[in-house]
Amino acid sequence: MKLSNIKRLTLSALCIALCVVLPMAFHVIPNAGSVMLPMHIPVLLCGLVCGWQYGLLCGILGPLVSSILTGMPPAAILPGMMVECGMYGCVGGLMMERIRTGSLYADLYISLPIAMLAGRVISGIVKALILTPGMSFSAWVAASFVTALPGISIQLILIPSLIVALTRAGLIPARYQRAAQYT
């Protein structure tokens, strides 16, 4: 059984709303946005569950709606965030379409890091060539990986657990029908 388009749109809208709400909750702590990466969680979740088209849409609209409603991310950072988050959702969805190991956890732990890396690399390229020419490689690595390490860790733990919980609760269809699908 697959998700209907209505359910995909509903989940995508929920994820876009979470792109507004989660950063608001985290930004009460100074620098928590760039360390914990709260907006990335719903975008990655959307791509992995709903597919690449919905993940891409969520990744572009999430930061845009958040910026319009809350001023976060600021206008100077918004284009880079839209590129990065758009790639997270798109690549996450594409990987889940193509990777089928027979284990939901294995599929997620292959797809998720690929999406996370692709988003950071594409964002770095766009920033270096267009948005912030002259940005050094070391500055990009520091911002994308070192500072973000807590957020990366949260994503790698939380997102697969959420998807498995949603599957077990029957809110999203099981990827594999056999009894040992969560191994």
C-alpha positions in Angstrom: 0.0 0.0 0.0 1.3 3.5 -0.9 0.4 6.9 0.5 -2.3 8.7 -1.4 -1.6 12.1 -2.8 -4.0 13.6 -0.3 -2.0 12.0 2.6 1.3 13.1 1.0 0.0 16.7 0.7 -1.3 16.7 4.3 2.0 15.3 5.6 4.0 17.8 3.5 1.8 20.7 4.9 2.4 19.4 8.4 6.2 19.3 7.8 6.1 22.8 6.4 4.3 24.0 9.5 7.0 22.2 11.6 9.6 24.1 9.6 8.1 27.2 11.3 7.4 25.9 14.7 10.5 23.9 15.5 13.0 26.7 14.8 10.9 29.0 17.0 11.2 26.6 19.9 14.9 26.2 19.4 15.8 29.8 18.9 15.0 30.7 22.5 18.5 29.3 23.1 21.3 31.4 21.5 22.8 29.8 18.3 20.6 26.7 18.7 19.4 27.0 15.1 22.8 26.5 13.6 23.8 23.9 16.1 20.6 21.8 16.4 19.2 22.3 12.8 15.6 22.0 13.7 14.3 22.9 10.3 16.1 20.1 8.6 14.2 17.4 10.6 10.7 17.9 9.0 12.2 18.4 5.5 14.2 15.2 5.7 11.2 13.4 7.2 9.0 14.7 4.4 11.3 13.5 1.6 11.9 10.1 3.1 8.2 9.5 3.7 6.4 11.3 1.0 8.9 11.2 -1.9 11.3 13.4 -3.7 8.7 15.9 -5.2 7.1 16.6 -1.8 10.5 16.7 -0.1 11.8 19.2 -2.6 8.6 21.3 -2.2 8.8 21.2 1.6 12.5 22.0 1.5 11.9 25.1 -0.5 8.6 26.3 1.1 9.6 25.5 4.7 12.4 28.1 5.0 10.4 30.6 2.9 7.3 30.4 5.0 9.3 30.5 8.2 11.2 33.5 7.0 8.0 35.4 6.0 6.2 34.6 9.2 9.1 34.8 11.8 12.1 36.4 10.1 14.0 33.1 10.5 16.0 32.4 8.5 17.0 36.0 7.8 16.8 37.1 4.1 20.6 36.9 3.7 20.6 33.2 4.7 17.3 32.3 3.1 18.4 31.3 -0.5 21.1 29.0 0.9 18.7 27.4 3.3 16.2 26.9 0.5 18.8 25.2 -1.7 20.1 23.0 1.2 16.7 22.0 2.5 15.4 21.4 -1.0 18.2 19.0 -1.7 17.7 17.2 1.6 14.0 16.5 0.8 14.7 15.7 -2.9 17.7 13.4 -2.4 16.1 11.7 0.6 13.0 10.8 -1.4 15.1 9.7 -4.4 17.2 7.4 -2.3 14.2 5.8 -0.6 12.8 5.1 -4.0 15.9 3.4 -5.2 17.3 1.7 -2.1 15.5 -1.4 -1.1 17.5 -3.7 1.2 14.6 -5.5 2.7 15.1 -3.7 6.0 13.4 -0.3 6.8 16.2 0.7 9.2 18.9 -0.2 6.6 17.1 1.8 3.9 16.8 4.8 6.2 20.4 4.6 7.4 21.6 4.5 3.8 19.3 7.2 2.4 19.4 9.7 5.3 23.2 10.3 5.4 23.3 10.5 1.6 20.6 13.2 1.6 22.3 15.0 4.5 25.7 15.0 2.7 24.2 16.0 -0.7 22.3 18.9 0.8 25.4 20.2 2.5 27.6 19.8 -0.6 25.2 21.4 -3.1 24.6 24.2 -0.6 28.3 24.7 -0.2 28.8 24.9 -4.0 25.9 27.3 -4.5 27.2 29.5 -1.6 30.8 29.5 -2.9 29.9 30.2 -6.5 26.8 32.5 -6.2 25.7 33.6 -2.8 28.9 34.2 -0.8 31.8 34.1 -3.3 35.1 33.8 -1.5 33.8 31.6 1.3 36.7 29.4 2.4 36.5 25.6 2.4 37.4 25.6 6.1 34.5 28.0 6.9 32.1 25.8 5.0 33.3 22.6 6.8 33.1 24.3 10.1 29.5 25.6 9.6 28.2 22.5 7.8 29.8 19.8 9.8 31.6 20.9 13.0 29.1 23.4 14.4 26.2 21.2 13.1 27.4 17.9 14.7 24.8 17.9 17.5 22.0 18.5 14.9 23.4 15.8 12.6 23.4 13.4 15.5 19.8 14.3 16.4 18.7 13.7 12.8 20.4 10.3 12.6 18.8 9.2 15.8 15.4 10.8 15.6 14.3 10.6 12.0 14.5 6.8 11.6 12.9 6.3 15.0 10.0 8.6 14.0 9.5 6.8 10.6 9.4 3.4 12.3 7.0 4.7 15.0 4.7 6.2 12.3 4.8 2.9 10.4 4.1 0.8 13.5 1.2 3.1 14.4 -0.3 2.6 10.9 0.0 6.3 10.0 2.2 5.5 7.1 2.2 2.3 5.1 4.8 -0.4 5.9 7.6 -0.5 3.4 8.0 -4.3 3.7 5.2 -6.6 4.6 7.1 -9.4 6.3 7.3 -9.7 10.1 10.9 -8.7 10.5 10.7 -5.5 8.5 12.3 -3.4 11.3 15.5 -5.3 11.5 
